[in-house]
């Protein structure tokens, strides 16, 4: 488990394809404290250390992760957020982050203000019900508070939880006609200066992890709507 408080910024050394998976190697100052089998969040994706050599750490990345996250698009020289797994006796300074990315989002706008910057991110419509104003969200592994959300489409109040698999909308699926959903976060100088979000520009893809509690509530409501409620 992670807290969404980035410890350092690493640099991609290589991403070597291995059939339907890959080996990702990153140069990072925290490598000296890493051991085989450790969990590390790389731009919000939980990976297991499979090799350590000096300041370089290597990870296995399976096909599902390459497809769902931004890791499959990495190139040598790219910068990534690094956070080691939290300790049970540590402060939970951010929120509970599992490192299980839901989908990629796309930066729509970056609006600087005097002491903060507002970033608007587009997300797949099926994730919109999981993102609430003043709720928590992880963007590239950074724990953030949602400051604004897009207006939900007009529909029955209990029909807001489509399947969470992220599969393309089929004929007759309400998702097919929905406008892109988005949310906004406000970033302070500390976040801009110590994470890769300070480099975000419109069009850039970012990893999105919704709040784990919202995810499980949505899943329970799916079964309740189908008449297969589990709370009996």
Secondary structure as a PSIPRED ss2 file (coil, helix, strand):
# PSIPRED VFORMAT (PSIPRED V4.0)

   1 X C   1.000  0.000  0.000
   2 X E   0.000  0.000  1.000
   3 X C   1.000  0.000  0.000
   4 X C   1.000  0.000  0.000
   5 X C   1.000  0.000  0.000
   6 X C   1.000  0.000  0.000
   7 X C   1.000  0.000  0.000
   8 X E   0.000  0.000  1.000
   9 X E   0.000  0.000  1.000
  10 X E   0.000  0.000  1.000
  11 X E   0.000  0.000  1.000
  12 X E   0.000  0.000  1.000
  13 X E   0.000  0.000  1.000
  14 X E   0.000  0.000  1.000
  15 X E   0.000  0.000  1.000
  16 X E   0.000  0.000  1.000
  17 X E   0.000  0.000  1.000
  18 X E   0.000  0.000  1.000
  19 X C   1.000  0.000  0.000
  20 X C   1.000  0.000  0.000
  21 X E   0.000  0.000  1.000
  22 X E   0.000  0.000  1.000
  23 X E   0.000  0.000  1.000
  24 X E   0.000  0.000  1.000
  25 X E   0.000  0.000  1.000
  26 X E   0.000  0.000  1.000
  27 X E   0.000  0.000  1.000
  28 X C   1.000  0.000  0.000
  29 X H   0.000  1.000  0.000
  30 X H   0.000  1.000  0.000
  31 X H   0.000  1.000  0.000
  32 X H   0.000  1.000  0.000
  33 X H   0.000  1.000  0.000
  34 X C   1.000  0.000  0.000
  35 X C   1.000  0.000  0.000
  36 X C   1.000  0.000  0.000
  37 X C   1.000  0.000  0.000
  38 X C   1.000  0.000  0.000
  39 X E   0.000  0.000  1.000
  40 X E   0.000  0.000  1.000
  41 X E   0.000  0.000  1.000
  42 X E   0.000  0.000  1.000
  43 X C   1.000  0.000  0.000
  44 X C   1.000  0.000  0.000
  45 X E   0.000  0.000  1.000
  46 X E   0.000  0.000  1.000
  47 X E   0.000  0.000  1.000
  48 X E   0.000  0.000  1.000
  49 X E   0.000  0.000  1.000
  50 X E   0.000  0.000  1.000
  51 X E   0.000  0.000  1.000
  52 X E   0.000  0.000  1.000
  53 X E   0.000  0.000  1.000
  54 X C   1.000  0.000  0.000
  55 X C   1.000  0.000  0.000
  56 X E   0.000  0.000  1.000
  57 X E   0.000  0.000  1.000
  58 X E   0.000  0.000  1.000
  59 X E   0.000  0.000  1.000
  60 X E   0.000  0.000  1.000
  61 X E   0.000  0.000  1.000
  62 X C   1.000  0.000  0.000
  63 X H   0.000  1.000  0.000
  64 X H   0.000  1.000  0.000
  65 X H   0.000  1.000  0.000
  66 X H   0.000  1.000  0.000
  67 X H   0.000  1.000  0.000
  68 X H   0.000  1.000  0.000
  69 X C   1.000  0.000  0.000
  70 X C   1.000  0.000  0.000
  71 X H   0.000  1.000  0.000
  72 X H   0.000  1.000  0.000
  73 X H   0.000  1.000  0.000
  74 X C   1.000  0.000  0.000
  75 X C   1.000  0.000  0.000
  76 X C   1.000  0.000  0.000
  77 X C   1.000  0.000  0.000
  78 X C   1.000  0.000  0.000
  79 X E   0.000  0.000  1.000
  80 X E   0.000  0.000  1.000
  81 X E   0.000  0.000  1.000
  82 X E   0.000  0.000  1.000
  83 X E   0.000  0.000  1.000
  84 X E   0.000  0.000  1.000
  85 X C   1.000  0.000  0.000
  86 X C   1.000  0.000  0.000
  87 X C   1.000  0.000  0.000
  88 X C   1.000  0.000  0.000
  89 X C   1.000  0.000  0.000
  90 X C   1.000  0.000  0.000
  91 X C   1.000  0.000  0.000
  92 X C   1.000  0.000  0.000
  93 X C   1.000  0.000  0.000
  94 X C   1.000  0.000  0.000
  95 X C   1.000  0.000  0.000
  96 X C   1.000  0.000  0.000
  97 X E   0.000  0.000  1.000
  98 X C   1.000  0.000  0.000
  99 X C   1.000  0.000  0.000
 100 X C   1.000  0.000  0.000
 101 X C   1.000  0.000  0.000
 102 X C   1.000  0.000  0.000
 103 X E   0.000  0.000  1.000
 104 X E   0.000  0.000  1.000
 105 X E   0.000  0.000  1.000
 106 X E   0.000  0.000  1.000
 107 X E   0.000  0.000  1.000
 108 X E   0.000  0.000  1.000
 109 X E   0.000  0.000  1.000
 110 X E   0.000  0.000  1.000
 111 X E   0.000  0.000  1.000
 112 X E   0.000  0.000  1.000
 113 X C   1.000  0.000  0.000
 114 X C   1.000  0.000  0.000
 115 X C   1.000  0.000  0.000
 116 X E   0.000  0.000  1.000
 117 X E   0.000  0.000  1.000
 118 X E   0.000  0.000  1.000
 119 X E   0.000  0.000  1.000
 120 X E   0.000  0.000  1.000
 121 X E   0.000  0.000  1.000
 122 X E   0.000  0.000  1.000
 123 X E   0.000  0.000  1.000
 124 X C   1.000  0.000  0.000
 125 X H   0.000  1.000  0.000
 126 X H   0.000  1.000  0.000
 127 X H   0.000  1.000  0.000
 128 X H   0.000  1.000  0.000
 129 X H   0.000  1.000  0.000
 130 X H   0.000  1.000  0.000
 131 X C   1.000  0.000  0.000
 132 X C   1.000  0.000  0.000
 133 X C   1.000  0.000  0.000
 134 X C   1.000  0.000  0.000
 135 X C   1.000  0.000  0.000
 136 X E   0.000  0.000  1.000
 137 X E   0.000  0.000  1.000
 138 X E   0.000  0.000  1.000
 139 X E   0.000  0.000  1.000
 140 X C   1.000  0.000  0.000
 141 X C   1.000  0.000  0.000
 142 X E   0.000  0.000  1.000
 143 X E   0.000  0.000  1.000
 144 X E   0.000  0.000  1.000
 145 X E   0.000  0.000  1.000
 146 X E   0.000  0.000  1.000
 147 X E   0.000  0.000  1.000
 148 X E   0.000  0.000  1.000
 149 X E   0.000  0.000  1.000
 150 X C   1.000  0.000  0.000
 151 X C   1.000  0.000  0.000
 152 X C   1.000  0.000  0.000
 153 X C   1.000  0.000  0.000
 154 X C   1.000  0.000  0.000
 155 X C   1.000  0.000  0.000
 156 X C   1.000  0.000  0.000
 157 X C   1.000  0.000  0.000
 158 X C   1.000  0.000  0.000
 159 X C   1.000  0.000  0.000
 160 X C   1.000  0.000  0.000
 161 X C   1.000  0.000  0.000
 162 X C   1.000  0.000  0.000
 163 X C   1.000  0.000  0.000
 164 X C   1.000  0.000  0.000
 165 X C   1.000  0.000  0.000
 166 X C   1.000  0.000  0.000
 167 X C   1.000  0.000  0.000
 168 X C   1.000  0.000  0.000
 169 X C   1.000  0.000  0.000
 170 X C   1.000  0.000  0.000
 171 X C   1.000  0.000  0.000
 172 X C   1.000  0.000  0.000
 173 X C   1.000  0.000  0.000
 174 X H   0.000  1.000  0.000
 175 X H   0.000  1.000  0.000
 176 X H   0.000  1.000  0.000
 177 X H   0.000  1.000  0.000
 178 X C   1.000  0.000  0.000
 179 X C   1.000  0.000  0.000
 180 X C   1.000  0.000  0.000
 181 X E   0.000  0.000  1.000
 182 X E   0.000  0.000  1.000
 183 X E   0.000  0.000  1.000
 184 X E   0.000  0.000  1.000
 185 X E   0.000  0.000  1.000
 186 X E   0.000  0.000  1.000
 187 X E   0.000  0.000  1.000
 188 X E   0.000  0.000  1.000
 189 X H   0.000  1.000  0.000
 190 X H   0.000  1.000  0.000
 191 X H   0.000  1.000  0.000
 192 X H   0.000  1.000  0.000
 193 X H   0.000  1.000  0.000
 194 X H   0.000  1.000  0.000
 195 X C   1.000  0.000  0.000
 196 X H   0.000  1.000  0.000
 197 X H   0.000  1.000  0.000
 198 X H   0.000  1.000  0.000
 199 X H   0.000  1.000  0.000
 200 X C   1.000  0.000  0.000
 201 X C   1.000  0.000  0.000
 202 X C   1.000  0.000  0.000
 203 X C   1.000  0.000  0.000
 204 X C   1.000  0.000  0.000
 205 X E   0.000  0.000  1.000
 206 X E   0.000  0.000  1.000
 207 X E   0.000  0.000  1.000
 208 X E   0.000  0.000  1.000
 209 X E   0.000  0.000  1.000
 210 X C   1.000  0.000  0.000
 211 X C   1.000  0.000  0.000
 212 X H   0.000  1.000  0.000
 213 X H   0.000  1.000  0.000
 214 X H   0.000  1.000  0.000
 215 X H   0.000  1.000  0.000
 216 X H   0.000  1.000  0.000
 217 X H   0.000  1.000  0.000
 218 X H   0.000  1.000  0.000
 219 X H   0.000  1.000  0.000
 220 X H   0.000  1.000  0.000
 221 X H   0.000  1.000  0.000
 222 X H   0.000  1.000  0.000
 223 X H   0.000  1.000  0.000
 224 X H   0.000  1.000  0.000
 225 X H   0.000  1.000  0.000
 226 X C   1.000  0.000  0.000
 227 X C   1.000  0.000  0.000
 228 X C   1.000  0.000  0.000
 229 X C   1.000  0.000  0.000
 230 X C   1.000  0.000  0.000
 231 X C   1.000  0.000  0.000
 232 X C   1.000  0.000  0.000
